[in-house]
Amino acid sequence: MPANQPLTAPTVTRLSSYTKTDQDEILGTGDDPFGVAGTGLTWLPKEDHFGVRLDGRLVAHAGLLRLPVAIGDVETEVMGVGGVAVAPDVRGRGLARLVLAAALDHARTQGPAHALLFCRPPLVPLYRRLGWHPLDTDVRVEQPGSVVVTMPLHTMVTPLHETARRISGRVRLYSLPM
């Protein structure tokens, strides 16, 4: 970057859409950019998208989706977070924190008390640093054909409101995972 250009902090914008081309712009092309193909799961697309652009290039993303869930015997909803991605060449600059904070700020306006995400084991420490907590119970999710399976990835949760109670008891997502 030329010395005469001011350094500006990256900002998050709400994206009107998020396509496979956008994902490829962040993570590059590949059959399994999130490292979850081995789970054999079918995933839902997100409805709300937040991104960071640097020099016109999309370099970070987080998506949201409101989902029905049962926690113990109580049916409610959660904000599912997924598609969290930061381009490899800009990692370590706080972009995951930035894009997730914007997504969670929006999630707080939607009503559910908690946000939920699924991640591979190596990402648990990152999400812990960002204020997420591992769920200490299995989570059951739907798959095509009315099949219900135990989520093989780690489930992380964060409260969206100060009054949110800790999630305890069995958890059943009444949809495909996000």
N, C-alpha and C positions, 0 to 999 in steps of 0.2 A: 504494500500500500504506500503510495507517495506520501512524503512527510507533510505536504501542505493540505492533505485531506483530514478533516476532523474524524476522530473515532466516535462512532455513535453506538449506543447500546442497541442490541437487537430487540425488536419488538414482535409481539405475537399478533397475528391477524386471524380473524375468523374466515375460513375458506368456504366458498360457496359450494365447492365439491372437492372430492379427493379421489383420484383415479389411479389405476395401475401405473400409468405414466408418471404421476406425481410420486408414487412410492418408489419407482425405479430411479427418479431423480435424487431421492434421498439415499436409498440403500443400494443402488445399482441393480442390474438385472440378475435374476437368479430364480431358481425354482423354489427356494425355501429361505427367503430373506429374514424371517423371524426365528428360524430354527425350530419350528414346531410341526413340520410335515410328518415327522415320525409318530406323532400322537394319533394320526388318522382322523382327527376331528374336522368337522365342518364348522365354519365360523360365520357369524353375522357381520354384514357391513355396518359401519357406524353411521349415525345420522348427522352429527355435528362434528365439525373439523376445525382444528386450530393449527396454525403453522407459523414457522419463522423462515423468512427469506433473508439471505445475505447476498449482496450484489446481484439481486434478481433471481437467485437460485433458491428453490425450496430445500431447506436443510434440516428441518425438524417438523414433526407432526404428532398430534394426539387426537384421538377420536372419542366420541361419547355416544352412548345409546341408553335410553331408559328401559329397564327390563323388569318383568315380574319375577318375584322370588318368594320362597317360603323360608323363614328363619324359625326353626322349631315348628310350632303350630301356627305361627302368625304369617299370613300372606301380606306382602308389601311390595315395594319396588326398590331397586338400587339403580345408581347410575353406573353403567358398565363403561370402563375405560379400556381402550385397545388401540392397536396400530401405533403405539408409541415408538417413534423412530427418530434417530439423530444420525446424520451423515457421518461416516467414520472419520473423515478428515477434519471435522469440527467438534468432535467429542471432547469432553473435559472443559468446556467453556460455559457450562451452566444452562445449556439450551433445553435439556430434558426438564430441569426444574422450571424453567420459564414457560415452556409450552404446557406442561402439566398444571402449573398454577393457573394459567388462563382457562384451561379446560375445567378445572375444579371450581373456579370462580363462577363460571357459567352453570356448572352442575348444581351449585348451591341455590340457584334461582329456580330449580326445577322441582323441588319438593322432597325427593328421597333423602333419608338421613345418612346414607353411606354411599361411597363409591367403591367399586370392586374391580380388580383386574387379575389376570392370570399371567404368570411369567415363568420363565425357565429358572432353574436354581441359581445360575451365576448372576442373575439380575436382582435377586432378593436383597443383597446389601445395598444396591443403588436405591431401590424403592424404600428401604428402611431409612436411609439418609434423607429421603424426600418426605418422610412422615407417614409412610404406609406401614401396616403391621400384618404379619402373616396370620392367616386364620388357622386355628388349631383344630379344625375339623375337616373332613372330606366334604367336597361340594359335588353334588350330582347335577349334571347338565343334560339337556336333550340333544339328540342327534337325529338325522333323517330317519323316517320310518317309525317314529314314536319310540325310539330306543333311548333309554336313560343310562348314562355311563358316569363313572366317577372321574372327575377332572384329574388328569395325570400331572398337570402343572401345579406350581404353587399358587395359592390364592392369597391375594393381598387386599387389605381393606383400609379405608381411611374414613373417619367421620366427616360429614359435610356441615354439621351444625354442632354447636357446643352442647346441646341437649341430647345428642345421639348417644344411645346406650351401646355398650360393647356387644358385638355379635356373639351369641353363644347358642349352642344347640346345632342340630343338623341344618344344612343349607341345601336348598333345591332350587336351581335356576329353571324356570318354566320356559326356556327357550334354548336355542343354540347359544354357545358362548360367544362373547364378543372378542 
